[in-house]
């Protein structure tokens, strides 16, 4: 986080438009059970030892977004699988950049 603030300030100072950049993010969504502190019976409800979860990946640029990729939670995402997924969407990203370049 410490490096992001100076980077963002520099981009603002340079009037960067990010016209040729695609930002991507991988995140994990996991089912949780919530209850209030005073709800005694809520604490007695059984919870799954391994709650359901999924991995989500997507990208966005100035001209559009990639398709959202959903991986089952039992899939171990290592760098090889991440790069394979990124390359699968690379044509979409390049197409977005090409469309943008032809309309500037």
C-alpha positions as CSV (number, residue, x, y, z in Angstrom):
1,X,0.0,0.0,0.0
2,X,2.9,2.3,0.8
3,X,4.1,2.2,-2.8
4,X,0.7,2.7,-4.4
5,X,0.0,6.2,-3.1
6,X,3.2,7.7,-4.6
7,X,2.6,5.8,-7.8
8,X,-1.0,7.2,-8.1
9,X,0.2,10.7,-7.2
10,X,2.8,10.5,-10.0
11,X,0.2,9.3,-12.5
12,X,-2.1,12.2,-11.6
13,X,0.8,14.7,-11.9
14,X,1.7,13.2,-15.3
15,X,-1.9,13.4,-16.4
16,X,-1.7,9.6,-17.3
17,X,-4.9,8.4,-19.0
18,X,-4.0,4.6,-18.9
19,X,-5.2,4.3,-22.6
20,X,-3.0,1.2,-23.2
21,X,-3.4,-0.5,-19.8
22,X,-5.6,-3.4,-18.7
23,X,-6.0,-3.8,-15.0
24,X,-6.7,-7.4,-13.8
25,X,-7.6,-8.8,-10.4
26,X,-7.9,-12.3,-9.0
27,X,-10.0,-12.7,-5.8
28,X,-11.5,-15.4,-3.6
29,X,-15.2,-15.4,-2.7
30,X,-16.0,-17.6,0.3
31,X,-19.3,-18.4,2.0
32,X,-19.4,-17.2,5.7
33,X,-22.0,-17.5,8.4
34,X,-22.7,-14.3,10.4
35,X,-24.7,-14.0,13.5
36,X,-25.1,-11.3,16.2
37,X,-23.3,-11.5,19.5
38,X,-26.5,-11.9,21.5
39,X,-27.9,-14.7,19.3
40,X,-27.0,-17.8,21.3
41,X,-28.7,-20.2,19.0
42,X,-26.8,-18.8,16.0
43,X,-23.6,-20.0,17.6
44,X,-24.9,-23.6,17.9
45,X,-25.7,-23.9,14.2
46,X,-23.3,-26.3,12.5
47,X,-20.9,-24.7,10.0
48,X,-19.2,-26.4,7.1
49,X,-15.6,-27.4,7.9
50,X,-14.6,-26.3,4.4
51,X,-17.1,-23.6,3.2
52,X,-17.9,-23.2,-0.4
53,X,-15.6,-20.8,-2.3
54,X,-14.8,-19.7,-5.8
55,X,-11.9,-17.8,-7.4
56,X,-12.9,-14.9,-9.7
57,X,-10.7,-13.2,-12.3
58,X,-11.4,-10.3,-14.5
59,X,-9.8,-7.3,-16.3
60,X,-10.9,-3.8,-17.3
61,X,-9.4,-1.1,-19.5
62,X,-10.5,2.3,-20.7
63,X,-12.5,0.7,-23.5
64,X,-14.1,-2.3,-21.9
65,X,-13.8,-5.4,-19.8
66,X,-12.6,-9.0,-20.2
67,X,-14.9,-11.9,-19.6
68,X,-15.2,-12.9,-15.9
69,X,-13.5,-16.2,-15.3
70,X,-14.8,-18.4,-12.4
71,X,-12.6,-21.1,-11.0
72,X,-14.0,-23.7,-8.6
73,X,-12.6,-23.3,-5.1
74,X,-11.0,-26.7,-5.2
75,X,-8.7,-25.6,-8.0
76,X,-5.2,-24.6,-6.8
77,X,-4.3,-21.5,-8.8
78,X,-0.5,-21.4,-9.3
79,X,1.4,-19.0,-11.5
80,X,1.1,-21.4,-14.5
81,X,-2.7,-21.6,-14.3
82,X,-2.9,-17.8,-13.8
83,X,-0.7,-17.1,-16.8
84,X,-2.7,-19.6,-18.9
85,X,-5.9,-17.8,-18.1
86,X,-4.3,-14.4,-18.8
87,X,-3.1,-15.6,-22.2
88,X,-6.6,-17.0,-23.0
89,X,-8.0,-13.5,-22.4
90,X,-5.1,-11.7,-24.1
91,X,-6.7,-11.6,-27.5
92,X,-9.7,-9.8,-25.9
93,X,-7.4,-7.3,-24.2
94,X,-5.4,-6.7,-27.4
95,X,-8.6,-6.3,-29.3
96,X,-9.8,-3.7,-26.8
97,X,-6.5,-1.8,-27.2
98,X,-6.6,-2.1,-31.0
99,X,-10.1,-0.7,-31.1
100,X,-9.0,2.1,-28.9
101,X,-6.0,2.9,-31.0
102,X,-8.0,3.1,-34.2
103,X,-10.5,5.5,-32.7
104,X,-8.0,8.0,-31.2
